[in-house]
């Protein structure tokens, strides 16, 4: 059965905005016996294997740390509550964290269409990042651990990744370069002029195009042969979501769309995208076989039946289970299965 919402988007985490906005509540939350801390090492997260299950490794609050506070320059940020207990996050100490991956590897692992193997390869190429500490923790890319985590744990990772990566880039004001300080438990920063800065989110559209019980998928020019996903792209300035869908599809495939329907969204905080999922049909009179892939972005376009997506042929790779692309595909396939019942 397909879930009503994609991973990272099911609202399992209590964000408890009232606590983040009140310094006294924030301090009290930090001191609660059940408070826990999530650490991120670059993009990687700590997990433990317990009785065959993978769980996010959350630690008790250290005595020598303080939460992000008004006017502070750094500190663990408040993510929200799980089962009533507050959870905070901070980056792994720079003195003990291993070297960062190269930019190309980070980009490949963070794509909405990345495969777990992309991240395993990146991790294996840096042996220092494949170690266990005294607490028997294992540091993994979220795409490796994510399918085994609970939805609430996945949302903790998503929120922490989005906030901590934003803080790395927002230490100085875009107005004059002066230092900014933390506000609201790490959910904002303030510059020297008093202006509030908030985490940035970049909207991107992704669309399942259907025609006569077939769906159109494309293979990115940078991918290996046989790897397919839905067409997608970022929303441009002054553009509606529907305009972005129509433009991206025409640019990447050469076809014109008629009916365009919004389905759902998925935060993709690796580091800051919001994926907006759509379904669409070809405009009347458009030839489905008249496909003209953009040679700079798309190496191949292909129509797939539900049977071909339900059980891909050898050599065909579909998007990873955590992505909205896979959720849209699986949902479309399940609709056909229900119709055949």
Secondary structure as UniProt FT lines:
FT   TURN            7..8
FT   HELIX           17..20
FT   HELIX           23..30
FT   TURN            33..34
FT   STRAND          36..41
FT   TURN            42..43
FT   STRAND          44..50
FT   TURN            51..52
FT   STRAND          53..56
FT   STRAND          59..60
FT   TURN            63..64
FT   TURN            70..71
FT   STRAND          76..82
FT   TURN            83..84
FT   STRAND          85..91
FT   TURN            94..96
FT   HELIX           103..110
FT   TURN            112..113
FT   HELIX           116..124
FT   HELIX           127..129
FT   TURN            134..135
FT   STRAND          138..141
FT   HELIX           142..145
FT   HELIX           146..148
FT   HELIX           151..169
FT   TURN            174..176
FT   STRAND          181..183
FT   HELIX           184..186
FT   STRAND          188..190
FT   TURN            192..193
FT   STRAND          196..198
FT   STRAND          202..210
FT   STRAND          214..220
FT   TURN            221..222
FT   TURN            225..226
FT   STRAND          231..234
FT   TURN            237..238
FT   HELIX           241..253
FT   STRAND          257..268
FT   TURN            269..272
FT   STRAND          273..282
FT   TURN            284..285
FT   TURN            288..289
FT   TURN            295..297
FT   STRAND          298..305
FT   HELIX           306..310
FT   TURN            314..315
FT   TURN            321..322
FT   HELIX           324..340
//
